[in-house]
Amino acid sequence: MKLYFEAEKFVKEGDRGLKNRIFNAKLTNSPKHVYALVICTLKYKEYINEIIRKSKLKDVPQIKKLKVKDSLLMLLVHDFLFSAKGRIQLGKHPIKDAFLLNKTRMQAELTKLKLKHKVKSVDQLPLKDGLDDDETPIRWIRVNTIKTEAESLFKKHAFFSNLEKVDSIEEITKPGVIYQDSHIKNLYGIHPREKLTSTDAYLHGEVIIQDRASCFPAEILNYDENDIHSEVIDACAAPGNKTTHAASYVNNHENGVVYAFERDNQRVKVLKTMCERATGKSKKSLIHPTHSDFTKISPKDFPTITGLIVDPSCSGSGIFGRAIEDANAEEQTKEEIDTERLNKLAGFQFKIMKHALSFPSARKVVYSTCSIHPHENERVVVDLLSDPDIKSRAGRWQRERLSFHLGKGEAGSKSSRRSATAIKANA
């Protein structure tokens, strides 16, 4: 609970000069963790305050009795409703217990907010003014080439034609500008306060909000023009951004198809909705979303698959603001958390990747995580290429050497981080 108590005073003081104030303060917790929690809370502060007000959270008798401050409630609402894991990162505590008494009403108010703004997830909510410009992540958007091309999109929609093109990420300091990414085809960066989600281009699926880091798997699979993949599998497909990105490549081929697997009953519904929105009725056959566990699929049933994308469950330590989510488990030390959790995640990643490498016609398998831990990335690749079963296949697989040179600031706080490795069949 100490983390929340240390963070609340910075929420109350506002965002001006936030980074300097936090890193110059004498804190018990890591300044990085405090900053991540505060900056992400302030990012959604208008929505958080609306949920607090409409759910009558402050009227809960136990909240009144404990005299919980508004700024602390904001932090708790953020972690419960707006963080990736959707839970408060602390053990048993009276404030937590009192807060959760109102959870159903808070969840209902969040649902109303998403319906009001016609979005499916909180990261698609239009952002309000409030954060310092240099502390706000860029909103990345991908032109959906299944439905349109960038040139015609920009001519057709005034939203885009009115934006001034800039040459670097650092120039996205205010609304009104757009940056074309130099690494990912058809990817653009805009300021997060742009009203994108109300445009026809967004509502009709001509542009897709997608974090830049998550675009690399499909790009890596298809960057070599001499090694084109027309039949692809996305092994862990939901919510569907990487699936639809991969589909934009196979769309150029007759009978091109992406088989998208998702084992979770709820997430597969999101996947299907995303795919339908991206393809429309005319290209519906381009993606086959399937409610199934990829590891249970027989490679013999897919003899012509040449490319696979495997983006399995991971720690998420590379996602902007995610560092906060593992910082406050008071019952365990950080080392215990890392060892127990990372071993389980790495074990699953090894299992699913080994299965992917068994497909008979596969020429390239891209393994990606949104983690910065070598335990989940490099270690898994080394273990795979050292595995007796994989080595026995006549040395068929090797790690592909790739190079993406990021400019100054491009791998910094304005983007999530993703590790992506291509394992390619020997020629």
N, C-alpha and C positions, 0 to 999 in steps of 0.2 A: 504493500500500500504506500510505501515511502515514495515510490516513483510518481504516483498520482498527486501526492501532497506537494512534492517538489515542483511538479509541472503546473499545478493550478494557478500559482501566482503569475506565471508568464502568460497564461490564457487571459487572466484578468487585466494584465497590463497592455495587451494587444500585440500586434505583429511588427510594429515599427522598430527596426534594429534588433529584431528577435534573436537572430543567430549570435550576434556579438554579446547580447545580454546573457544568454544561456551559457555560452562558452567562457565567459569571464566570471561567472558566478561560482561560488564554492558549493558544489553539489556532492551528495553521497553517491548518486547514480551517475552513470556515464552521460556526459553532455549530449552525445549523439542520440542516446535513447530518449532523453527528455525532449530534445529538439524535434525528433521524429514524431513523438506523440503530440506535442503542441502544434506543430506546423500542419499536421494532418487534421487535427481537430478544428483549427482556425479555417482550414480550407472549406469545411462544411458547416461553419458556425451558424449561418442563417437557417439551414435546414435543421440542425441540431436544436437550436433555440425554439424553432417552430414545433418540433416533436415534444420537447419538454413542456411547452405551453399547452398544446392541444391534448396531450396525454395526461395533463394535470399531475405530472411527476412530483412537483414541489408540494402538492396537497396530500401526498401519502403520509399518514400519521407518523410512521417510523422515521421518514426522511426529516419531517419537522422536528421530531424529538432529538434526533442526532445533530440537527443544525448543519446539514450538509450545504456547503456553499455552491452557488450557481456554477462557478468555474469548474468545480470538481464534478458536478453532474454532467457538464458538457464533455469532459474527458471520458466519463463512464459510458455515456451515450455513444460517443464515437467508437470506442472499442467494442461495444455490444452490437451496434447496428452498421457501422461504416468501415470497420476494419475487415481484412480478408478472412480472418478466422471467426469473427462474429462472437467473441466472448471476452469477458473481463479477465485480464491476466493476473489473478491473485487468488489465494486460497480462501478459507473461511474468514469472513469479516462481517461485522454488523451492518456496515454501510452497503456492502455488496448484497447482503440478504434483503435489506430494505429496498434497495434499488430494483432487484429482480421481482419484487411483488407487483411491479407495474409493467412487467415485460410484455405482456399480451397487448396492452394498449399502445405501447411504444412501437411494437412491430406493426400494428394496424396503421398507425400514423405514417410510418415509413412506406408501407404499401400504397397508401393514398397519395403520398408525394410522388412515387414513381409513376402511378397512373396519371396523375395530373400533368407530369412533364413528358409522358409517353416514352419512358425509358425502362429498361429491364434490370439495370444494375445501378448501384449508387455512383460508380465512376462515370456514368453517362449523364448525371445531373448537371445542368448548366451551373457554372460557378459564379458566385457573387463577388463583388469587389471586396477587398480586405487584405489580401496578402501582399507583401512587398513583391514587386515583379521579379526580383532576382531570386526569390525563394519559391517560385511556383513551377511545377513541372510543365513541360510542353505537352500540349494535346496533339497526339499523332493521329493522322487520318490516312487511310489507304483508299485510293481510287479503285473501285470494284470493276475491273476490266471484263468481268463476265457480262456486265450490263452496259458499260460505256468506256470511253477512252478519256484520258486526262484533258487533252486539248479541247474536245467537244464539250466536256463537262464545264470547263472554265468559261467557255463562250456562252453556254446555255444558261448558267446560273449567275445572277448578279452578285450573290454572296462571294463567289470566288473571283470574279472579274474585278471586283472593287478592292481586292486585297493587293497590297504592294509586295512584289517579290523581293526577298532579301537573300544574301549570299552565305549567311552563316547562322548557326543556332543562337549565337550570342546576341543577334539583332532582334530576336523575338522577345522584346521587353514590354510590349504593349499590344493591344488589339490593332488590327488593320494591316498586318503583314503575314506573309506565308513563305515558308522555306521548303525547297525541294531537297529531299535527302539524297546524298551522293552515293549511298550504298544499296538502298532498297528501291527497286523500280516502283514508281507510282505511289510513293510514300511522301507525305507532306507534314510539316509541323506548323501549328498555329498557336496563338495565345489561348489559354484555357477559358478566358472570358468571352471568346467569340460565341455567338448564339447559333452554333452549328446544328444542334439537335432539333431546331424548329424549321430548318430548311427542307425544301422538297428533295434535294439531293440526298440528305440523310434519311428522311422518312421513306424514300423509295429504294433505299439500299444501294444507291450509286456510290456512296462513300461509306466506309466502315471505320469506326473508332477502334484503333488497334495500337497497343504499345509498340514502340519501335523494336524493342528487344525481341518480342514474340514474332516478328516478321522474319528473323534470320533463319529459322529452320527451313521454311519453304524456299527461301532464297538460296540457301546453301545446297539444298537438294537439286536445284535447277540452274545453278549459276553457270555450269559448263554447257555451252551450246552444242557440244559434240556428244553429250550424254543426256539425252532428253528422256523424260519419264512420262508416259501417257497413262499408265495404270499405277496408282499410288494407294498406300494405306496410311491413314492417320490412326495410330494405335490407341491414343488416349485423347479423344477428339473434343469433348466438351470444354468450353462453351461453343467453340466452332470457328474462332478467328483464324487459326492456323489451317483448319480444314478448308475454309473458303479461299484462303490465300493460295493453298496448293491447287485448288480447283481452277483458279485464274490462270495457272500455267497449263494444266491439262486441257483447258478449254480450247487451246489452239490445235488440238489433235482430234482427228475423227475417232469416235468411240472412246475418247478420253474419259477417265472416271477416277474418283476418289472414294475409297471404301473407308468410312469413318466409324470407329468402334467406341462405344461408351458403356461401361458396365453399371453406372449408377442410374437408378430408375428416374430420379428427378432431373438430373443433369442431361440425360438424353433428350428430354423434352425441350430444354433450352437449345441443345444442339440442332434438333430438327427445325425449330423456329428460325434459328440463325441461318441455316442452310437454305431454307425456303425463301427467306428475305434476300439472300445474296444471289440466288439463281433465278428466282421467278419461275413461273410455270413452264416457260419455253425451254429452260435448261435444267429442269428438275432432275433429269437422269444423270447429270454431271456428278452428283454426290449421292452416295448410298449410306445414309446414317443408320446405324444398327445398334440396337440395345443388346450388347453382348460383351463378355470379357475377352479381350484380345488374346490373352494367354491360353484360352480354351479353343481358339480357332485353329483348324488344321491347315498348315502351309500347303498341303496337297490340294486343298480346295481353291487355292489361288496361285496356279502355276505360272501366270503371266505377270505377276506383280514384280516391278523392277525397282521401285523406290518406296521407302517407308520413313515416316516421321514418328519418333517415339518421344513424347514429352510427358514423362510419368510424374506422379506425385513427388513433391520435393519439399524442402524446408522453406522455400520462398524467401530466403535470406537476401536475395538480390533485388527484391521489389522495393520501390521507393516507399520509405516509411515503415517497411515490414520489420525492421530491426527491433522496434518496440515490442513486438508480439511475443518474443521469447525472453524479454528482459526482466520480467517481474514474477517468475515462478518462485515463491518464497520457500517452498518445501524442499527444493532441490538446488544443488549448485549448478552453475552453468556447465561445468564439465560433465556432470551426470546427465543433464538434459541432452547435451550434444552427443555423447556416446550412445545413450539408449535410443534416441530418436533417429540420429543419422545412420546408425547401423541398420535399423529397420527400413529406412527409406532407401539406403544404398542396396540392401538385399533385394528389395522389390524391383529396383531399377535394373539390377543385374539380371534378375529372372526374366523381366519383360524384354530386355534387349537381347538376351540369349535366344529367346523365342523368335524375335524379329530376324535375327541372323540366320535362322533355319529355313527361310523361304527360298525355294529352289532357284528362282530366276532373279532374286534380288541382286542389284548391282551397287546400291548405296543405301545405307541406313543412317539417318540423322538422329542423334540422341541429344536432347536438350533439356536443361533444367533452368529455373530462375533462382539458382543457388550460387553462392560464391564459395562454397565449401569444396575443396578438392576431394573430400571423402565421398561426395555424391557424383563428382564429375571425373577427374583424372583417374582416381582409384578404380572406379567402375570400369573404365575403358581398359586400363591395364589388366584388371582381373579377367575381363572378357577375352582379350587377345592372348591371355596366358591359360585360359581354360582348356583342359585336355580335349573336350568334345569339339570345341571350335577349332583348335589347332589341328585336330585330326582330319579336318576337311581340306586337306592338301594345301594348307596355308592360304586359304582362299581370301581371308579378310585382312585388311590393313587400315591403319588410321590415315585418313587423308589430311594432308597439310594444307591449311587454308590461311589466308591473310587478309584481314580487313583493317585498313589503317584509319583509325579514328582521329579526327582533328582535335585541336585544343578545346577542352570543355565538353567534348561529345560523349565521353563516358562518365561524366560527372553526375551531380545530384539531380539533373533535369531528366534523367532517363533511368528506367529500371535496368538491371543487368541480367544477362542471360548467358549461360555457357552452352555452346552448341558444338558438337563434334560429329564429323562425318566418318563413318567406317565404310570403306569402299572395297569392292571385290577386286582382286588382282586381275590385271588384263591377261 
